[in-house]
């Protein structure tokens, strides 16, 4: 439950800052490395290098700063809520 909330606030805040489209891929039951964690955990996918537009965004300083800001906002939101 806490991991789900963490994933949601990280995704939502990253997308709010970057304008990226939110994907609804927050849960997978085949991630044994994180499914049995005793603390909230998330794997963050910031974009797809196979998509030329996203690849350029990920490689740019502006894109990296926006992603970092969005994720930091998400961590703040998680601990505030």
N, C-alpha and C positions, 0 to 999 in steps of 0.2 A: 504493500500500500504506500509506504513512504518512498520507495523507489519509483513507483508510478507517478506520484506527485512531483518528485524531483525531475523526472523526464519531461513531464508536461510543462513545468515552469521554465526549464532550460529551453525547450523547443519554442514555446510561445514567446519568450523574451528575445531569443535569437532572431526569430522571424519578425518580431515587431521592429527591431532595430535595422535589420538587413533588408526587409521586404521580401525575403525568400518565402516560398510556398511551404506551408506546414504539411508534412507527410504523416499519415496515420499509421505509423509503424512502431509504436511504443512498446509492444510486448511480443517477445518471442520465447518459447519454452525450450529452445535448444541452446541457450547460452549458459552452460553449466558453470562457467567461471563467475557469473554474476547472480544467477538464480538462487544460489544458496548463501549469498552474502548476508551477514548479520547486521549490516548498516545500509543506509540508502546508497544506491549505486546507479550509474547511468553510463551508457556509451553514447558519445556525441558524434553524429555524422553532420559535418558542416556543409557538405555539398558533394557533387559527383564530378570527378575529374574527367569522366567520359563525356560530360556535357561541356562544350567549348566555352559557353558563356559563364557557367559556374566555375570552370577551371581558371579562367582569367580573373574572376572575382576572388577566388581563393588565393591566387598568387599575388594579388594587389595589396599594397599596404592599407589602402582604404577598406578593402574587404576584410582583411585580417583584424583591423581595428574595430570594425563594426561587429564582427563575430565575437571578439573578445568582450566588447561592451555588452552585447546581448547576453552572453553566458554569465558575465559578472552580475548583471541585473537579475538573471535567473537564480543564481546562488543567493543573492540578497533576498529575493522574493521567497525562496524556499525557507530560509531561516527566519524570515519575518512572519511567516504564516503558520 
